[in-house]
Amino acid sequence: VRTMKLYHKLRLPILILLAMLLLTSATIVSTNVSDWIVKHDQRLRETIHTRPTLSLACGFFLYLVLSLIPGTAGKSIVVGWFFGVLRGMLIVNISMTIAAIATFTAARYLLKDAVLARWGRYMGPLNAHLAGDGATYLLTLRLAHAPFTILNYAAGAVTPVPLRTFWWTTQLGLLPGNFVFVFAGTRLPSLNELMDRGPLALADPWMMTALAATVCIPWLTRLLLQYRKRRNHA
């Protein structure tokens, strides 16, 4: 619970830091190294265009592996940058759901003792909510961008949630956030555009709107959850 609160507090500063890093990267593209990067960026995009099936399979496999590693944020933006919205969403949502099911299953049948030893004392409230209305609460946590890996392990090791319920709430709950991140990636300029226009190439209103939505969606979800709680207690 404390980890989730810390995550939400740090979310906006992290997004600001990412924006600053993007602006910094735009100033580097004037070096000779940037010519090499741009050349390979264009080659990769050409490969994705000319060999779509192989590229989709490679992107899916790489994203799936990275989704199993905690702390690998920003993947969806990169996928959107290279693959676009439709193929990007296909890669991101399916890969994340499979990764979530894998960690959920591992926590339930292989790592239960280790997970309980690490996070068990924090899981009382989570268990209580899931016992009352597991599907709705899990869906809300996904929409609110609860830490992906922690929720997977906690739901598997601590709660009695069925795998089927975990699967569909994950698949559905990740859709809005994944779409926003993938769409933001599609609005990022290519490295060639960064060379031509510099930092101004990043001043895209749609991308800024998408980044703002990543903050607003969890906030609105929490407001709706609080409203629902007040109605239930009324």
N, C-alpha and C positions, 0 to 999 in steps of 0.2 A: 504493500500500500504506500509506504514512504517512497519507494522507488518510483511508483507511478506519479506521485505528486511532484517529485523532483524532476521527472521527465517532462511534465507539462509546464513547469516553471522555466525550464531551460529551452523549451521548444522555440520560442521567438528569438532569443539570443543566438541559437544555433542557426536559424534561418538567416538572420542578419549576417552572421559570420560567413555563411556560405555565399551570400551575395557579395560580401567584401572580397572573398577569395576569387569569385568570378571576375570582379572588376580588376583585381590584381593580375589575374591570368591574362586579361585583355591587354595589359601593358607589356607583357612579356613577348607577345607575338611579333614584335618588331625585330627580334634577334634572329640570327642565322638558324638557330635550333628550330624556330617556328616553321621555317621552310620545310624541314624534314617532317615535322609533325603534320603540317597541312597536306603534304604529299601522301602520307600514309592514311590520313583521315579520308582523303578523297578516294584512295584505293579501297579502303574498307567499305565506304559507301557504294562504290561501284560493284564490289563483290556481293553486298547485300541485295543490290538491284538485279544483278545478273544470275545469282544463285540463291533465290529466295528460300527454297526448302532447306537447303543445307545451312544457310545463315540463321533461319528460324530455329532449327534444331540446336545449333551451337549456342545461340542466345538463350534458349530455354535451359539447356544443360548448365551453362555458366551461371545463370541467374538462380537456378535451383540450388547449386552448390553454395553460392554466396548467401542465399537465404537461410542456410543451415548454420551460418557463422554469425554469432551475435555482434552487433555494432557495425554492420556494413550498410550504413544509411546512404541514400543518394543513388542507389542502383536504378530505381524506376525512372529518374530523370535522365540518366545516361541511356537507358533502353529507349525512352521516348525520343531522345536526340537522334539516335541512329535508325530506329525502326518505324517511327510514326505512331499514331494513336491506336489504330486497329491491331496491328501486329504487336505493338508494344503492350497493349492491354492483355492480349492473348498470352504473351510470355509471362508478364508480371503476375497476373491473377492466378493462373494455373500453377505456376512455379511456387508462389508463396503458399497456396493452399496445400500443395503436396508436401512442402517443407514443414508446414504447421502440423499436418497429420503425422508426418514421420517423427517429429519431436514429441507430439502428444502421445503417440504409441510407445515411444522409447521411455518416456517418463512414467507411463502407466505400468509397463511390464518389465522394464530393465533398470530404470534409474529412480524408482520411487523413493527409496530410502535416502538417497543422496539429495534429492529435491526437497524432501521433508526436513532433512537436517539443515538445509540452507535457508529455506523460506517458510517452513511449516508454521512458525510462530506468527507470521503475518497473514496467514490464509484463512483465519476464522471468519472475517467479514465476507470474503469471497465465497466461502463454502455456504454461509448462511443465505446469501443472495441467490446462489445457484440452486440451492435446495428449494427455494420458493418458486422461482421462474427462471430456470437455467437458460433457456433459449433466448429470451428477451434480454437478460443481463449480459450474456456472452456477445450478442449482437451489438448491444450498446457499447461494450468495451472495445469491440473492433471499430465501430464508428468513431469512438472517442480517441482512437489511436493509442490505446494502451500498449505498453512495450510488447512487441511481437513475441520475442523468444520467451520472456518471463511468463506471459499468459499461456503460451503453448505448454510449457512444462507444468505450470501450476494447475491448469485444467486437467492435464493427464494424471498427475500424481496425487492431487489433493481432493478433487471433486468426483462425483459419480456421473458426470455428464456423459451420455452415450456418444460414441464416435460419430454417428450419423448427425446428431445435433451439432456437434463441434464442427463437422465438415460444412454443413450448409450455412451456419452462422458466420464461419470464417470466409467462405466464398462470397457471400452477400455483403458482409460487413466491411470487407477490404475494398470493394468496388469503388465507392466514392473517393476515398483517399488515393487509391492507385490511379484512378483516372486523372485526378488533379495533378499528381506528380508526373505522370507520363505526358499529359498535355503540356505541362510546364517545360518538359524536355523538348517537345516539338517546337517550342517557341524560341529555344536557344539558337543563336546564329551558328553557322558552321565556322570552323577555324579560318577558312578563307575569308569569310565576311568580317570576322574580327580583325584580320590583317588590313582589310580595306577601310573599315569604318572606325576601328578602335573601340573604346568602351561604350560609345554611343550605340553600337550594335546590340547592346544588352538592354537598352531602354525600350522594351516592348511592353505596352500596357496589358496585353493578354497574359504575358508571363507574370507580371506583377500581380495581376488579379488572381492567377492560379496559386501563387505563393501565399497571398493573403487568405485564400480559401483553405489552405492547409492549417491555418490558425483558427479560422472561423468554424470549420466543421466540428472539431472536437468541443469547442466552446458551446456551440448550439446544441450539440448532443447532450452535454452535461446539463444545460438549462432544461431541455425536454425531460431528462431523467428526474431532475429535481421537481419539475411540475407534476410528473406522474406520481412521484412519492407523496407529494402534498395531497393530490386527489385521492390516493389510496388511504391516507390517514384521516381524510376529512369525514 
